[in-house]
Structures are given as C-alpha cells and as structure tokens.
Amino acid sequence: MSKTTPASAFLKRSGIPFEMLQYEYDPSVSKLGVHAAAAVNEPAERVFKTLMAEVDGKPVCAVIPVAQELSLKKLAAACGGKSAKIMKPADAERITGYKVGGISPFGGRRHVPTFLAHEASELPYILMNGGGRGLQVRLSVEDALVAMQGQLADLVVPHG
C-alpha cells in the first residue's frame, strides 16, 4: 500500500531505487523529525529533514539530520552567498508544491540548488521526506544526491 506522491513518482521516473515508509504523523510533537525516526524505527542520525531557505534572496534547499540545527552562515557559504534565512512556510509551499511537514527534496514544483549535510556521506543509506506528512523514503546517499541534483556541504551547527 504505497502512497504515490510527486516525490515518489519523480524517483520512479528517474530510475532511483527507494523504499517508502509510512508512519503516523503527529503535528503536536516538538521535534517532528526525531518523532519520524522513532516511528520508522531508524536512528535519528539516518533521518534527514528538508529545510527551505533563501540565500541572498534566492531559494535553496538544505537537507540535514533531524536532530541537528542548520547553520545559516554555513549554508550561505556553501552557496557562495553572503546571508541566508529560513524561508517563510507559505513561500516554501508555493515553491515546492508540498505542505510544510511534507516537503521533499525530490520532485518539487521548481528545482532549486540543494545541499545535503556531509554527515550523510558516512552512512549506508538515509531517509528523508517522501512528499507528504507521515512519509519517508529510504535510499542510498549516492542515489539521493543524484535525484536531488545536490551536493554535500558542511551545514550544521557544531555540537557543544
């Protein structure tokens, strides 16, 4: 009973192997990504969240581990820009075609430069939003980078 979303349709069309996982989406939890990781029985280090941002006024997508925080300064540097800010939810929904809580780096309405946190490169596979609330796709890091036309970058605030 696999749910088809623009993200899963895009991955299928692109010939990218993936597995769709469904879980009970609970908007009341404070850390949705950490909740999603527990719900699909995966360590939080393997589950990544999709954040829409603007660097020097241009839309970009940052995909980082759910338990970590995006460094706007590092995102701007990765893009060769001066400043970054998180995009307003309504703008993110308009650009991607997805609802907040279900934004995927795959198959969005418009392709934007996409950066994947380098922490992913050490993992055999990662999970990220499958294009709907309560949906995760599991795929290899290499396939994720190809599908999102992305690049690895240092994006997260250091721990400690």
PyMOL commands that set and color helices and strands:
alter all, ss='L'
color gray80, all
select helices_A, chain A and resi 6-13+32-39+44-46+72-79+89-96+118-122+141-148
alter helices_A, ss='H'
color red, helices_A
select strands_A, chain A and resi 19-22+48-55+58-65+84-86+114-117+126-129+135-139+151-153
alter strands_A, ss='S'
color yellow, strands_A
deselect
rebuild
show_as cartoon
